[in-house]
């Protein structure tokens, strides 16, 4: 299945760049360029597939990354994208994978979305050679959108509202088993409110217990926050486009439990998306719109590692960079990507339509 992956580089990929080397590399990525060719650029990798849209992405290091997408497809590289192995779960060809969370080159958990039994979770412990189905939704009212993990054992998955509230799944064994959490601590959903399974970033976590959930499709876009691993939640309005099923917050990123970014807008091509980004410095209790937001809808966002102010946002019409904590954004690439993820060793990856996967180069 697919081309073999060459061995090597895995250990190096796990070690974060340190000291002056890391500082110099980060400065090169975020410096305002004098020439266009000096901007941070995506190096597009040949995945060998062209009919798959990858909305699920798990970056482990500059060398190792997993992507998941349409047609039940999962690919993995351990050599920086030079080669990719098709490690798709057997019999998953009709599933839509929208999120994948990887702990290393061998262990990963992938989420398939959809109504009823189309929502499933699989786990592998051997680099995708074998997969175990650990959850299959049996409630026709549920539709699961995103996954997140606090550590190698504890994680959550979220579904669109059931009986008027978002539904949360919890695992304490690395995704091998799941249980539905009580919804007593979940605020009521707005009419038409849901999550967007656009990039695997509608549910994100930071630290041992904080988690945030992004919403749209209702009168107001909101961000829900839990400080106790999903047992109780508070909801805050986000200043991004809302009032339509196609509008809302599509992705979140928190560099610590206080500082977060939200991006979104209107996903329909040609529709304007003013105020499509916001930032928070108080764990999501309040959000401020970007002074100069991205020029269009964005579906993915990620902080650059070892930086308190630099981040990337991606979408079908381009990539934007902020170097001031989300106050202003500037476009640095016009390629189409749906999701983005970065690692401590300065490995930033993006993925999207037509089998497109890239790594950021300085």
N, C-alpha and C positions, 0 to 999 in steps of 0.2 A: 504494500500500500504506500504509494508515494516514493519519493527518493529517500535513500538512507541519510541519516544525519551523521556527519563526521564527529568523532569524539574529540575532546580537548576543550580547554578554555572555561570549563564549568567552574572550577575552583576559583580562578581569577575573577570570574564574573560575580562571585559572591562577596568579594572584598571591596568595600567602598574606597574610592580615592580619598587620600588623606592630605591634610595640611595645605601647603602651598600649591600642590598639584591640583587638588580639588578646587581651590579658590581661583586659580588661573583659568581652569576649564570653565567654571561657572561664569566668570567675567567675560570670557570669549563668547559664551552663548547669549548673554544678556546685554552686552555693550551696544549702544546705538551705532549702527554701521556707517562708515564713510562711503562705502561702495556696496552696490546691491549684492555682489558675490560674497561679501563678508557676513551677510545675515545668516542666522541659523537656518539650515536647510534640511529637508527630509531626504534621506537616501532611500529610494524605493527598492524594495527587495522582491525578487522573483519567487513567488510562492508556488508557481506552477498551476494555479487555478484562476479562472477568469469569470466564472459564473456564480461566485459566492460573495455575499455581502457579510463582512466581518464586523459585527457590532459588539462582540465580546472580546476583551483583550486583558491578558494578565502578564505584565512585564515582571520578570524575576531579576534580571540583570541586563547588562549590555549584550550578553551572549545568549541568554535564555528568555524565551517568550512563548506564550500560548495565545492562539486566536480561535474564536468560535463563531459560527455563523449559520447561514441558511443551508438547507439540505442536510442538517445534522452533522455539519462539518467541524472538525477540530484539527488544527495543525499545531506543530511544536517545532521550534528551532533551539539548538544548543550551541550554535556557532555564529551568532550574530546575524542570522538571516541568510547566510550563504546557502544553506540547504534547509528544507522543511520536510517533516514526516507527517503523513496523514495518519492521525491517531483517533479517527472518529469512532464513537461507540457503534458496534454492530447493530444493524436494524434501526438506526436513527435517521434514516434518509428523509423521512417526512416531518422531522422536528425542526423547530426554529430556535437555535441556540442564540441567546442574547447577552449572556453574562458568563464569565469564567473567572474563578479565583484560584490562583496557584500558590502553593507554599514553596515549591522548588521545582527542579527539572522532572521530578517523578510524581509528585502529588498535586492533584488539582480537582476542583469541583466545578461542574458546568450545569447551567440552568437552561432548560427549554421552556419557552413561553407558550401561552395559548389558553383557551377555555377548557375547563374540565381536565381530562387526562392528557391533554397536550402539554400541560405544565408538569415537568419532571426534573429531577435532579440526579446526576450521576457523579460518581467519584472514582478516581484511579489512583493507585499507589505504585504503579510500575511504568510511568511515562506514557500511559495511554495504550499499552499492550492489551490490557483488560480493563473493563469498566464494570462497576456495580450500580444498578439503579437503586438509589436510597430513598427516593420519594416519588410518588405519583399522585397527583391531585385527583380526588374522587368527588369533589364538590363542583358541580357545573357552574356555580355562581362565582367561583374564584378564578383569578387570572394572575399568575405570578410574573413579576417584572424584573426583579433584581436580587442579587446576593451581596453580602459583605461578611468579612471575618474580622474579629477583634484580635485573634491569635490563631494558632494552628488547630485549636479545638473548638472555640466558641464562635458561632456565626449566626446570622439571621437571613431570612428571605422574606420578601414582602409581596402581597397580593393586592390588587385593586379592591375597593371596599366590598365587603360581604355583610349584609344586614346593616348597612350604613356606616361601617367602620373599616379602615384598612386592616387586613389580616397579616399577622406576623408569624412566621415559622422560626423555630429555634433549634440549634444543634449544640451539643456539648462534647461531641466526639469527632470533630473534624468533618462533619457532613455525612457520616455513616448512617445516622438516624436523625429524624426530625419530628418535632411536635408543634402543634398550634398553640401559641400563647393566649392566655385570657385577654379579652379586649376591654376589660373594665377601665384600664388606664389610657385608652385610645380616644382622642376627641372624635366627635361625629364628623363624617365627611360632608362636604358640600355637594349639592346636586351636580352630578356629572363629573365629580372630581376623580382623578385616577393618576397613576404613575405612567411615565413614558419609558418603554423598553427600547430606548434608542442607542444606549451606549454602555449599559451595565453600571451607570453612575447615578441612578435615581435613589439608591440606598448606599450610603457610605459611612464609614466609621473612623474614629481616631482614638488611640489609646485603648485602655482595657474595658471601657463601658459606654462611651458616647457614640451615638449613631444618629444620622439625619436622613430624612425621607423627603424627596422632592415631588411636588404635585403640579397638576395643571388640569385643563379641560373644564374648569368651573369659572365662576364669576371672579375669583381671586386666585392667583398662584400662591402657593404656600410652601413653607419648609417646616416639617415636624421634627422635633428633637427629643431624644430620650437619653438620659444620663444613667440608666440602669439596665442596659442591654435589652431594651424593647418592652419593658413591663409598663412603664408610664411615659406619656408623651405630652408635649406642649406644641402648639401650632402658632406660627407667625406668618403674616402676609409678606410676600416678596414683591418688590417693585419691578416686575417683568411683565410683558404682555400677557393678558388673560382674557376671560370672557368669551372663549371659543374652544371647542374640543381640540383644536390644533395648537393651542397656545399654552405656555406655562414654563415652569422650570424643568429642564431636561437633564441637567447634570449638576452635581455638587462635588467640591473638593475641599477638605480641611487639612491644613498642614499641622495643626495641633487641635486641641479641644476648643480653642477660642476663635481661630482665624479661618474663615471659610469663604469660598467663592461659589456663585451660582450663575449658570448660563442657561439660555433657552431661547424663547421667542415663538415664532410661528413657523412650523416645519414645512408648510406648503411652499413649493417653488414660486418665486416671484412675489411673495407676500412680504411686506415690510416688517421688520422686527426691531423697532426702536426700543431702547432701554432693555436690551437683551442680556444684560449682565448686572450682577450686584455683588456686594461684599459685606461680610460681617466680622466684627472683632469681639463679639460677646457670646460665642457658642451658638449663634443663630437666633438669639432673642430679638435682635433687630437687624435689618438689612438696609443698606444704602445703595442707590443706583450708581453705576459707573458714570464718572464725569464724561468720559468718551468711550462708549461701549463698542464692541465689535460691530461691523457694519451690517451684519445679517445674522440669521438664526445660527446658533451653535449648540451642538449636542453633546460635546465632551469637554472636560477641563481637568487640568492636573497642575499641581505646584511643581516647579523645578526643585530637585533635591538640594539641600544645604542652602536654600535661599529663603529669606523672610519676605521677599517682595516680588519674585518672578514666577510666572505661570504661563501655561499655554491653553488656548481654547481652540477647538476644531469643529468643523461642520462641513456640509457639502460644498460650500463655496470658498473655503479657505481656513488658514490657521492664523490666529492672532496671539501676540505676545504682550504681556504686561510686565513692567519692571517696577511698578509702584503699588503692588498689593491689590490690583484690580481697579484702581481709580481710572486709569486710561489704558487703552488697548491699541495696538497697531498691527496691521496685517503683514505677515512675513512670508506667506505662501498662499497660492490660490488653488492647490490641489484639493480633492474631495476626500475627507476623512470623517468618520462617525465617532471615534473614540480615541482616547489618548491615555497613556499611563507612563510614569517615570519611576526609576529605581535609585537607591542610594549611590550607586557607582556612576551616576549621570547617564544612565541608559533610558532615554525617552523614546517610546514607540507609539505609533498611530496605526489605525486600521480602518477599512471602509469598504466601499463597493468595488466590484470587479476584481475581487481577490487582492485588493491593494493593502500592503503592509509596508511601513517605512520606519526607519530609525533616524533620530535627529543627529545631525553632525554639525560640528562647529568649524 
